[in-house]
Amino acid sequence: MFAEDSKGISIEIMGKQHQFTCPAEQAEDLRQAASNLAVMCEEIKQQAGVGNNERALLVASLNLSYSLLMAKNKVEHYQQAQNMMITKLKSAL
């Protein structure tokens, strides 16, 4: 799995402890991601009236997946625009 520089960490999400192993240099980022997820789930429970933790996690997962998809689309758009500019610059030279 992970090399010898892996680290076991315990993360609390929605009142439950979960154990994960990750590369040592990613441990703090994983903790921050878990904290962000916990906050997002609590906001969903409060704002949408979702009382079920599993449902809140599902909605948070869908929100995160959608955000990732939109970010990827934006990057692709910028890459295409950049490639068009490079082509125009090359043809102008």
C-alpha positions, 0 to 999 in steps of 0.5 A, spaced: 500 500 500 503 506 502 511 506 503 514 506 510 513 514 510 505 512 511 502 515 517 495 512 520 491 518 522 484 518 526 479 523 523 472 525 526 466 526 521 459 527 524 461 525 531 464 518 529 472 516 529 475 513 522 482 511 521 485 512 515 492 511 512 496 516 508 503 518 506 505 522 512 506 529 508 498 528 506 496 527 513 494 535 515 491 536 508 487 529 510 485 532 516 483 539 513 479 535 508 475 532 513 474 538 517 471 541 511 467 535 510 464 535 517 462 543 516 459 542 510 455 536 512 453 540 518 451 546 514 447 541 509 443 538 515 441 545 518 439 549 511 436 543 508 433 540 514 436 533 513 436 529 519 440 523 517 447 523 517 448 518 511 443 523 507 447 529 509 454 525 507 451 523 500 448 531 499 455 533 501 459 528 496 454 530 490 456 537 491 463 536 492 463 532 485 459 537 482 464 543 484 470 538 482 466 537 475 465 545 474 473 546 476 475 541 471 471 544 465 473 551 467 481 548 466 479 545 460 476 552 457 482 556 459 487 550 456 483 551 450 483 558 450 490 558 451 492 554 446 488 558 441 492 564 443 499 560 442 496 558 435 495 565 433 501 568 436 505 563 432 501 564 426 503 572 427 510 571 427 
